[in-house]
Structure formats: C-alpha cells, structure tokens
C-alpha cells in the first residue's frame, strides 16, 4: 500500500511539471546546449577527505534556497554530456554538482580529460574513496550560501551503480536515482535508508538481472525502491537517444524517465 500511495504522489507532481521539463538531455546536442545555457556554471575544486575533486557546478535561477543534486558520471568519466545533464537539472531549480571522480588519477594529477582510458581508471577506483569524495562534494554543495541543506544523487551506468551503493552508505541523502546501474548485494541493501528510483532499459538484461534480487532483499523492510523498465530501450538510453537501432525506444524512455526523475527529486528535496 505504501508503494501505491507514493506512486500516486509522484503522478500528482508529474502533472505540475512545466512543458520544458520534458526535454530530456541527450548527448547529440550537449555541446550546443552548454554553450547557449543562460545559467551560471563554474569549475570548482572541492576539498574532500580523499583529496581535491574538480567539479562542475550549475546554479538555477530562483529566489529561494535550492536543494543539491550530485550528478555521478558514467564509466567514461566526466564528459560534456554529464555537464549538460547538470545544466538541465539546474534549469529545473536544483543546484547541480558533477564531480570528476577521476580527479588526480591522470598524468600530473589530472582527471578524466588527461586519461587515455578513463574506463580502465574507473574500474581501478577504490569504492571507499568514491564514497568519501561524494560525501565531500555533497557537504560542499550544502554549504553554499544559495543552497538548502538537502541533497540527492543521480548516476548513469557505472554512476547508476554508484548512486545505488551510495544510498546504502549515506543515510543523510534524501533521494537517489539510478539510471541503468546494477543493484548492490543483499548485504549492502540491508543498510538502505534512502528512497531509490531505478530507471532501466528493457534490452539491458546484464543490469536488469540484478533488479529482482534487490526487490526480494528489500521486500521485508520499509526501504523505498521504485522500478521502471522501458520496453525496447537499451543501456545508456538517456545519453543515446539517437541510437541507430534503438533511437525511437530510447527517446521515448528518456522523456519518461527524465520526468520521473524530476518528480522524484521535487517530492523528496523540495520540502
């Protein structure tokens, strides 16, 4: 019953979203959207317990304090597309922060842009270091004069898995959105105290095979885990809306998932 009530609350919020919220950020026009954005975006170096993290921060245009959304990048590292996702979240009223979790892992202390193989570097990351860096970025965000003291996380691919794992580690978060990321194991899920929204492509069984075990592990508890699987869409559907074979399904999934993301964050962060 609780899940049903929460879903109806989300539907009510969805009905109030402005038309422009339907424009889910894809990768094809990320550069042009960044170049033409009217919002203030800047690079900042955030001090964390595991070293400085280069981060892209985008501010919304609003008269009151804005909640924070930490945007966790894909296995490819911090890309212009991820920066455009942050800008799109800022357009909807959130202070969005996209940290480069590969900061300091490249030549001469560089990050994603300095690495020949960000994918390999991501796979070598220490998960405790990732947690502490996300903690530091979230704390930095909430310390900003324009910020409310609430934050959520959203992640994509590797970042989706990281977002889900982080929700089991950091109970101070208010919401976590998982885009096509694998679920944590039952041992980690026992610690889940943050509402999670999982958004998945139907043609992504590598990831989707981890959904039901997570649901079963959480079935006896009170943790909120909402799942949406989009038929015909593939892994990475938000970024790959113009995929040669899956473009129509990916675009449909992206539009719906983006609306659900905004509604979920508004419900849990705008309090």
N, C-alpha and C positions, 0 to 999 in steps of 0.2 A: 504493500500500500504506500509506503514511504516513497519508493521509486516513482510510483504513478503520480503522486502529488507533486514531486519535484519536477517531473517531466511537464506537467501542466503549467507549473510556474515558468519554466523555460519557454513554453509556447506563448505564454502571455507576454514575455519580454520580447520574443521574436516579432510579435505583431507590432511592436512600437519602434522597431529599428528603422532608421531613415533609408531611403532608396539607395543612397551611395554605399551603404554598408554591404550591398550585395556584390560589390566589385572585389572579388577575391584576388589577392596579389599573386599573379603568375610570374614566371621567370622571363618570358619573352620581352616584356617592356619594362623590366625592373630599372634599368639604367635611366630611361627617359622619365619614369615616374619619380625617381630620386632627384633628377636634375630639375624637374619642374615643381617639386614639392614646396608649398608655402610655409611649411613648418620648420622650426629651428631644430637642426640636428648638429651634433658635435661629437668629436672623438674625445674621450676622457681616459685617463689611466687610473684604474681603481685599485687601491691597495687592498690586498686580501691576506689571509693567513698563509697562503702559498704563493706569494709574490704578486707583482702588479699585473693586472689584466686589462689589456686595451679593449675598450668598449665603445659602441656606437649608441648614443642617447638621443632620442627624439621626443620633443615636448608637444603636447596638444595645445590648442588654443581654447582655453576655458577660464572662467572667472574664479573657480574654487580649486581646492587641492585635488590632485589626480592620483589614483592608485597606480602602482607599478606593475608592469608585466615584463618579466625577464624572458627573452627570446633565445632559445638554445638551438644552435645551428646543427646542420646535418653533418654527416661524416666527411663532407668536403670542406669543413671549416667555415669561417665567417666570410660569406660571399655577399655580393651586391644584392642578390635576391633576398637574403636574410635581412639585410639592412632595409630593403623595401618593405618587407613584412613588418619590421619595427615601425616604419613610417606609416604604414596602413593602420596599425594599432593606435598610433598617436592621432591619426585622423579621426578615430572613434573615441578619443577622450582619455587615453591612457598615456602615462609616461613609459615609453618602451625602451628597454636597455638590451642590446645584443652584445654579449661578451665574446671575445675571441678566446676560447678555451685552449687554443694552441699558443697563446702569448708566452714568449720566452722559450719556445720549443724549436725555433728555427735558427738559422745562422745568425750570429751576432745578436742573439736574444730576440730575434724577430718572431712573427706569428704566422698565420695562415699564408699571407701573400709571399712570404720568403721561403716557403717549403716546396720542394719538388713533388712530394707525395703527402699531402695533408691526410689522406685516408690512412696511410701507414702510421703517421704520427698520432692520429686519433685513437687507433687501436692500441697504441702503447701508453695511453694516458692512465694514470693511477686514479681509480674511482674516488678514493678519499680526497685526493687533491681536487678533483672536479667538484665534489660536494662543498669543500671549504671555499673554493673560488666562487661558486654560486651563492653561498652564504654571504660572502663579502660584497658581491655585486648587489644582492637584494638589500643588504644593510645600507650600502651607499645610496641606492635609489630612494629608500625611505627616509634618508637623512636630508634629501634635497628640500630646500625651502618650499618648492611648489608641490611637494608630494604629500599624499595621505600615507598613513602608517599601515598600509595593507599591500600585499603583493601576491601575484600569481606567476606561474611559469607555463610556457608553451614550448614544445620542441618537435622537431621533424626528423624522421628516420632515426639515426643514432641519437639525435637530440630528443626524439619522442621517447625512446627507451630511457634516456637520462632523465627526462621530465617525470616519468612514472616512478623511477627509482628514487628521485629526489623527494617525491611526495611521501615516500615511506621513511625518509630520513629527516625531513624538516617540517615539523608539525606547525610552525609559525606561518607557513604559507597558507593562503586562503583558497587556492584553486590550482589545479594542474590540468593542462590539455595535452593529450598525446596524439600526434599525427603519425600514424603507421609506424609505431615503435613497439618492439617486443615487450611483453609484461615481465615484471620481476618474478622470482621464485616465491613459493609459498612462505618461506621463512621471512623474507623481506615484507611480503604483503601483510603479515601478521602485525606489522607496525604502522600500517596505513591509517592516517588520521586526517587526510586532506581529500576533499572531493576531487574525483578524476573523471574527465571526459575523454573517451577514446574514440578516435575517428580513423576508419580503416578502409582500404580499397578491397573490393571483393576478390580481385585477382592477385592476392598477396598472401598466399597460404603460409609462407615462411613465417610471417608475423602473426597472421590470424590464428595459427595453431596454438598460440600462447594465450588467446583470449579466454577460452572456456576454462582452462585450468585456473586462471586468475579469478574468474567468476565463482568457480567452485570453492576456491580458497577463501573468498570473501563472503560466501553465502550465509554463514552463521553469524557474521558480525554486523556492525552498523555502518561500516565504511561505504561511501557512495562511489560507485563505479558505473558510469553510463557508457553504453557502447552504441556506435552507429557504424554499420558496414555498408558501403556504397557499391551496389552491384555494377560490375563491368569496369570499375576504376582500378588502376594499378598502384603499385608502390610509388610514393612521391607525387600523388595526384595534384596536390596544391601547386607545387612548382611546375609540374609537367602538364599544364593544361592544354598544350598544343602538341601532345604526343601523337606521332604519325598514325598509330593504330587505335589508341585509347583516348584520343582528344575529346570526343563528344562526352564519353562517360567521365573522364577526368574533370572536364569543365563543369559538368553537372554536379559532380561530387564536391568540387572545390567551392562552388557557390553555396551549396547547402551547408557544408562543414564550416565555412567561414561565418555564416550567420549563427550557427550553433555555438561557435567559439565566442563570438561577441556577446551573445545572450548569456552564456555561462559565466563569463567574466563580469558582465554587468550585474548579474544576480548576486555573485559572491564577493565582488570587490567594491561595488558602489553602495556601500552600507553606511 
